[in-house]
């Protein structure tokens, strides 16, 4: 199968993306977290703060603070038990984290390059299972990382750098090739959570989507056949650490040149699966998405979408939400049959859409000198039973804080028929949001890496939506099992390579408490 056909099926024809006879070997499932063996470990404080109501300005964190930051970003926060089925008495137990993950499998891993007094300078893996740091490689790697990122910022002003990777097998064992789409979204949701937590700790941050993959994987000791870095997030106490010059370094660097500067490492780790199957399309896509030289780095400007014709609803001006992120994360879960139809006020809808898009603005290596006022992904929404707004399909314009009607009417039944699995009742859902992006996913400028970046940005925006919904007393459930073509027709956004397409669907609304046993994992 060609890469073009693979991505097309992954998005528009899911059934063709994976073999029809795929059987999941549940007994040989991998762990949802990576465990290294026989390496130096540094335990992190278990006394995490119970509230996160905003930072007091940029501050250099100590080891205790880094531990709190990593725990709120990706630590094991909850153990839950739910019935396997309505007829079964067996309970299914799982460990949860604050950001959601497809199937609760958490294919992403976190690594961090730290420079602080309490631990040796070097590269660490965040061991979520034991809430500790595992030292992979000791040393000062400022110059190495700076060159691998195209000198887009001053590494000497950063006290840490987070690397978000994907372990392919962790969700391929269940979803087969469809896991490739999930992995980008999962990484994006995690990045969205990392950036939100960084704000609460007063940390200046940004996201590098463009870097020398082989060089960064070499630094971390990752095998490209098993795991690969998806994003790099520098952390600093200095708000101005990020370069705003669009031009990259005059001296272009290649992965081959950079890898020669460091000896390779192959640290041993435990997966649990006894039989790991091959996933050739994932490794082929990962190979095709890699950047070999900093000369290939490009800024990407958002495209202006076609103007929608239709009635405009100007939403009320609302203040940005002020909330305790810790409490909001504890309340967040993904309802299925737990949605309960309730009235949504125009103020609630306005706050939801405004907060999600406003908090989505972030520094990155794609925008150049722009402050990301226009985004590469946007929001379309189907509404029902929202106060003083006619039922229908709308496009949300974040620059004017308004809705432009595309089609009137109640579209809940249409959305229900578009689901591949009946895991929820759309009759109980007042808001269904679709994150939309360009069909060509910047392929001309970024090649196949553009698809991965688009999925990550969609995931980041989804996490902002989920946090805002939880802060407003609602919840949302990100879904990929929906008819993309039907949704694109509903919003009238398709039509060739210049068109747009629905990337992910997020029903949002009020909910009933789920029948489960759960307990928090913190002191």
C-alpha positions in Angstrom: 0.0 0.0 0.0 1.4 3.5 -0.9 1.7 6.1 1.8 -0.9 8.3 0.1 -3.4 5.5 0.1 -2.5 4.6 3.7 -3.3 8.2 4.9 -6.4 8.4 2.8 -7.8 5.2 4.2 -6.7 6.2 7.7 -8.9 9.2 7.5 -11.7 8.6 5.0 -12.1 4.8 4.9 -11.0 3.3 8.3 -12.0 -0.3 7.4 -9.4 -0.4 4.7 -6.5 0.9 6.9 -6.2 -2.4 8.9 -6.7 -6.1 8.0 -10.2 -7.3 8.5 -9.0 -10.5 10.3 -7.1 -8.7 13.0 -7.4 -10.3 16.4 -6.2 -8.7 19.6 -4.2 -10.8 22.0 -5.3 -9.3 25.2 -3.2 -11.7 27.3 0.0 -10.5 25.7 -0.8 -6.7 26.0 2.1 -4.4 26.6 2.3 -2.2 29.7 0.9 1.3 29.3 4.2 2.7 30.7 7.8 2.0 29.9 10.1 0.6 32.6 13.9 0.8 32.3 16.1 -1.7 34.1 19.5 -1.4 35.9 19.9 2.4 35.6 20.3 5.2 38.2 17.0 6.4 39.5 16.0 9.6 41.3 12.6 9.4 43.2 10.3 12.4 42.9 8.2 13.8 45.7 4.8 12.2 46.2 3.4 15.1 48.1 2.0 16.8 45.0 0.0 20.1 45.5 -3.8 19.5 45.5 -4.5 22.8 43.7 -3.2 24.5 40.6 -4.6 28.0 40.4 -1.9 29.7 38.3 1.7 30.5 38.6 3.3 33.6 40.2 5.5 34.4 37.3 8.4 32.5 35.7 10.6 30.7 38.2 13.3 28.1 38.0 11.9 24.9 39.5 13.8 22.6 41.8 13.5 18.8 41.6 10.4 18.7 43.7 8.7 21.2 41.4 9.7 19.2 38.3 8.2 16.1 39.9 4.9 17.9 40.5 5.0 19.3 36.9 5.5 15.8 35.4 2.9 14.2 37.6 0.2 16.7 36.6 1.2 16.3 33.0 1.5 12.5 32.6 1.7 10.8 36.0 -0.6 7.9 37.1 -3.3 9.8 38.9 -6.2 7.4 39.4 -7.0 3.7 39.5 -10.5 2.7 38.3 -12.6 -0.4 38.1 -15.6 -0.8 35.8 -17.7 -3.8 34.8 -16.4 -5.5 31.6 -20.0 -5.6 30.4 -23.5 -5.1 31.7 -23.9 -8.9 32.1 -20.5 -9.6 33.6 -19.5 -9.5 37.3 -15.8 -9.2 36.3 -14.1 -5.9 36.8 -11.7 -4.3 34.4 -9.0 -2.3 36.3 -6.9 0.5 34.7 -4.6 3.2 35.7 -5.6 6.6 34.4 -3.8 9.9 33.8 -5.2 13.4 33.5 -4.9 13.7 29.6 -7.2 11.2 27.8 -5.8 8.5 25.5 -7.4 6.3 22.9 -8.4 3.1 24.6 -6.5 4.2 27.8 -3.3 2.8 26.2 -1.1 5.9 26.5 1.4 5.3 23.6 3.4 8.4 24.4 6.4 8.6 26.7 8.1 11.5 28.3 11.9 12.2 28.5 13.5 15.3 30.0 16.9 16.9 29.7 17.5 18.6 33.0 20.1 21.0 34.4 19.7 21.6 38.1 21.7 21.2 41.3 19.9 18.3 42.9 20.5 15.8 40.1 23.3 15.3 37.5 22.8 17.2 34.3 21.6 14.8 31.7 18.8 13.1 29.9 16.2 11.2 31.9 13.1 9.1 31.3 10.0 9.9 33.4 9.0 6.6 35.0 5.3 7.2 35.5 4.8 3.8 37.1 7.1 4.7 40.0 7.0 8.5 39.7 10.8 8.9 39.4 13.4 9.9 36.9 15.7 7.3 35.3 19.1 8.6 34.2 19.8 7.6 30.6 22.7 9.8 29.7 24.7 12.1 31.9 26.3 15.3 30.5 25.8 18.8 29.1 23.9 18.6 25.8 23.0 22.2 25.2 24.9 22.5 22.0 23.7 19.2 20.7 20.0 19.9 21.3 20.3 23.5 20.0 21.7 22.2 16.7 19.1 19.5 16.4 16.4 22.1 16.8 17.9 24.5 14.2 18.9 27.1 16.8 15.3 28.4 17.2 16.0 29.3 20.8 18.8 29.8 23.3 19.2 26.4 25.1 21.5 27.9 27.7 18.5 29.9 29.1 16.5 26.7 29.5 16.6 24.6 32.7 14.9 21.7 31.0 13.6 20.3 27.8 10.8 17.7 27.4 10.7 15.2 24.6 7.4 13.6 23.7 7.8 10.2 22.0 5.5 7.5 20.7 6.0 3.7 21.3 4.4 2.1 18.3 3.5 -1.2 19.8 1.7 0.2 22.9 -1.5 0.7 20.9 -0.8 -1.1 17.6 -1.4 -4.4 19.4 -5.1 -3.3 19.7 -5.7 -0.9 16.8 -3.3 -2.2 14.1 -2.5 0.5 11.5 -5.3 2.8 12.8 -2.9 3.4 15.7 -0.9 5.8 13.5 -3.7 8.3 13.5 -4.3 7.8 17.2 -0.6 8.3 18.1 -0.4 11.8 16.7 -3.6 12.8 18.5 -2.4 11.2 21.7 0.9 13.1 21.6 -1.0 16.3 20.9 -3.4 15.9 23.9 -0.3 15.3 26.1 1.4 18.4 24.7 -1.7 20.4 25.4 -1.7 19.2 29.0 2.0 19.9 29.3 1.6 23.5 28.2 -1.4 24.1 30.4 0.5 22.7 33.5 3.5 24.8 32.6 1.4 28.0 32.8 0.3 27.0 36.3 4.0 26.5 37.3 5.1 29.8 35.8 7.2 28.1 33.2 7.9 29.6 29.8 7.6 27.0 27.1 7.1 26.3 23.4 6.8 23.4 21.0 9.3 22.3 18.3 7.7 20.1 15.7 10.7 20.3 13.4 13.9 18.7 14.6 16.5 16.2 13.4 14.7 13.0 14.4 17.6 10.6 14.2 19.8 12.9 16.3 17.2 13.3 19.0 16.4 9.6 19.0 20.1 8.9 19.2 20.4 11.2 22.2 17.6 9.4 24.0 18.7 5.9 23.0 15.5 5.1 21.1 15.2 2.5 18.3 13.4 3.9 15.3 11.8 0.4 14.8 10.1 0.7 18.2 9.8 4.3 19.3 10.4 7.8 17.9 10.3 11.4 19.1 7.2 13.4 18.0 7.8 16.8 19.7 10.4 18.8 21.7 9.3 21.3 24.4 12.0 23.6 25.9 11.3 24.9 29.4 12.7 28.2 30.7 12.4 30.7 33.5 12.9 33.5 30.9 9.8 34.5 28.8 12.0 35.8 26.0 14.1 32.7 25.5 12.4 31.8 22.2 13.9 33.4 19.1 11.4 35.3 17.0 13.6 35.6 13.9 12.1 33.5 11.1 15.5 32.6 9.6 17.2 29.5 10.9 20.9 29.0 11.4 23.1 29.8 8.4 25.1 26.7 9.1 22.8 23.8 8.2 23.3 20.6 10.2 22.4 17.0 9.3 21.4 14.1 11.6 24.4 12.1 10.4 26.9 14.8 11.4 25.2 15.4 14.8 25.0 11.7 15.7 28.8 11.4 15.4 29.1 13.7 18.4 27.6 11.2 20.8 28.2 7.5 21.5 25.1 5.4 21.0 23.3 3.9 24.0 20.9 1.0 24.2 19.4 0.9 27.7 17.3 -2.1 28.5 13.6 -1.7 29.2 10.6 -3.9 29.9 7.5 -4.1 27.7 5.8 -7.2 29.0 4.5 -8.5 25.6 6.2 -11.8 24.7 5.3 -11.5 21.0 5.6 -8.1 19.4 4.3 -8.2 15.8 5.7 -6.2 13.0 4.1 -2.9 12.0 5.7 -2.1 8.6 3.3 0.8 7.6 4.0 2.6 10.9 7.8 2.4 10.5 7.5 3.3 6.9 5.4 6.4 7.7 7.8 7.3 10.5 10.8 7.0 8.2 9.1 9.1 5.5 8.3 11.8 8.1 11.8 12.2 9.4 13.8 15.4 8.8 17.5 14.8 7.9 18.8 18.4 7.7 17.9 21.7 9.3 17.8 23.1 5.8 14.4 21.4 5.5 12.8 23.4 8.4 10.0 25.6 7.2 7.5 28.1 8.8 3.9 27.3 7.9 1.3 30.1 7.6 -2.3 29.2 8.3 -4.6 29.2 5.2 -7.6 31.5 5.1 -10.7 29.4 4.9 -13.4 30.2 2.4 -15.9 32.6 3.8 -19.1 30.8 4.9 -22.4 32.3 3.8 -25.2 32.2 6.4 -26.7 33.9 9.4 -24.1 35.2 11.9 -24.6 34.8 15.6 -22.4 37.2 17.7 -21.7 35.5 20.9 -21.7 37.4 24.2 -18.5 38.8 25.5 -17.3 36.7 28.4 -14.2 36.8 30.7 -11.6 34.1 30.4 -12.3 31.2 32.7 -10.6 31.2 36.1 -10.3 27.7 37.5 -8.2 25.3 39.6 -6.6 23.1 37.0 -6.1 20.3 39.5 -9.8 20.2 40.3 -10.8 20.4 36.7 -8.5 17.5 35.7 -9.9 15.3 38.5 -13.5 15.9 37.3 -12.7 15.2 33.7 -13.6 11.9 32.1 -15.0 10.8 28.7 -18.7 10.1 29.0 -20.3 7.4 26.8 -23.8 6.5 27.7 -23.4 8.9 30.6 -24.4 12.1 28.8 -27.6 13.6 30.1 -29.3 16.3 28.0 -29.5 19.6 29.7 -30.0 23.2 28.7 -26.8 25.0 27.7 -26.8 28.8 28.0 -25.3 31.1 25.4 -22.8 32.3 28.0 -21.6 28.7 28.6 -21.1 28.1 24.9 -19.4 31.4 24.4 -17.0 30.6 27.4 -16.3 27.1 26.1 -15.3 28.2 22.5 -13.5 31.3 23.6 -11.5 29.6 26.3 -10.5 26.7 24.1 -9.2 28.9 21.2 -7.6 31.5 23.5 -5.7 29.0 25.6 -4.6 27.2 22.4 -2.3 30.0 21.3 1.3 28.9 22.0 4.8 29.5 20.8 6.1 27.0 18.1 8.5 26.7 15.3 5.9 26.8 12.5 4.5 30.3 13.0 7.6 32.3 12.4 7.1 35.8 13.7 3.3 35.4 14.0 1.8 34.9 17.5 -0.5 32.2 16.2 -3.5 34.5 16.0 -4.7 32.4 13.1 -4.6 28.6 13.7 -4.0 25.7 11.3 -6.9 23.9 13.0 -10.3 25.4 13.7 -13.7 24.6 15.3 -17.0 23.7 13.6 -20.0 22.8 15.8 -23.4 21.2 15.7 -25.8 22.7 18.3 -29.1 21.6 19.8 -31.0 23.1 22.7 -28.6 26.0 23.2 -30.2 29.1 24.6 -31.2 31.6 22.0 -29.3 29.9 19.2 -31.1 28.1 16.4 -30.3 24.4 16.1 -27.8 23.8 13.3 -24.3 23.4 12.1 -21.9 26.4 12.5 -18.4 27.6 12.0 -16.8 29.3 15.0 -14.8 32.4 14.1 -12.4 33.0 17.0 -11.2 36.4 15.7 -14.8 37.9 15.8 -16.1 35.5 18.5 -19.1 34.6 16.4 -20.9 31.7 14.8 -21.7 31.6 11.2 -24.6 29.2 10.4 -23.9 26.6 7.6 -27.0 24.5 7.9 -30.0 24.8 10.2 -31.8 21.9 11.9 -31.2 19.2 14.4 -28.4 17.0 13.1 -28.1 14.6 16.1 -29.6 11.7 14.3 -27.3 12.2 11.3 -24.3 12.2 13.7 -25.6 9.1 15.4 -25.8 7.2 12.0 -22.2 8.3 11.3 -20.8 6.5 14.3 -19.0 3.3 13.7 -19.9 2.0 17.1 -23.0 2.8 19.2 -21.1 3.8 22.4 -23.1 6.9 23.0 -26.6 8.4 22.5 -26.4 11.7 20.5 -29.9 12.5 21.6 -28.4 13.4 24.9 -25.7 15.7 23.5 -26.3 19.4 23.0 -22.9 20.3 21.5 -20.8 18.3 19.1 -17.6 20.0 18.0 -15.4 19.0 15.1 -11.8 20.1 14.9 -11.1 20.8 11.3 -7.9 21.2 9.3 -6.6 21.4 5.7 -7.0 18.2 3.6 -3.4 18.5 2.3 -2.0 18.8 5.9 0.8 21.1 4.6 2.3 18.3 2.6 3.9 20.6 0.1 6.0 22.3 2.8 6.5 19.5 5.3 5.9 16.3 3.4 4.4 13.4 5.4 5.5 15.0 8.6 2.7 17.5 8.0 0.1 14.9 8.7 1.6 14.0 12.1 1.9 17.7 13.0 -1.7 18.3 12.1 -2.9 15.4 14.2 -0.9 16.8 17.2 -2.3 20.3 16.8 -5.8 18.8 16.6 -5.1 16.9 19.8 -3.8 20.0 21.6 -7.0 21.9 20.7 -9.1 18.9 21.9 -7.4 19.0 25.3 -8.1 22.7 25.6 -11.8 22.0 24.8 -11.9 19.2 27.4 -10.4 21.4 30.1 -12.8 24.2 29.4 -15.8 21.9 29.3 -14.8 20.4 32.7 -14.4 23.9 34.2 -18.0 24.7 33.0 -19.4 21.6 34.7 -19.6 19.5 31.5 -17.5 16.9 29.9 -16.5 15.8 26.4 -15.5 12.5 24.7 -13.0 12.6 21.8 -14.0 10.2 19.0 -12.4 9.0 15.8 -15.0 6.4 14.9 -17.2 8.7 12.8 -18.1 9.2 9.1 -15.7 12.0 8.0 -17.2 12.4 4.6 -20.7 12.9 6.1 -19.4 15.6 8.5 -17.5 17.4 5.7 -20.7 17.5 3.7 -22.6 18.7 6.7 -20.2 21.7 7.1 -19.7 22.1 3.3 -15.9 22.1 3.7 -14.7 19.4 1.3 -13.7 19.7 -2.3 -10.2 18.8 -3.5 -6.8 19.3 -2.0 -7.6 23.0 -1.1 -10.5 21.9 1.0 -10.8 21.2 4.7 -11.8 18.1 6.6 -13.0 17.0 10.0 -10.1 15.6 12.1 -11.8 14.5 15.3 -15.3 14.7 16.8 -15.9 15.8 20.4 -19.5 15.5 21.8 -19.8 17.8 24.9 -22.6 18.1 27.4 -23.9 17.4 30.9 -23.5 14.0 32.3 -24.5 11.5 35.0 -21.9 10.0 37.3 -20.6 6.7 35.9 -21.0 3.5 38.0 -17.3 2.8 38.8 -14.9 2.4 41.6 -12.0 4.8 41.5 -9.3 6.1 43.8 -6.7 8.9 43.5 -3.1 8.0 43.4 -1.4 10.8 45.4 -0.4 11.7 49.0 
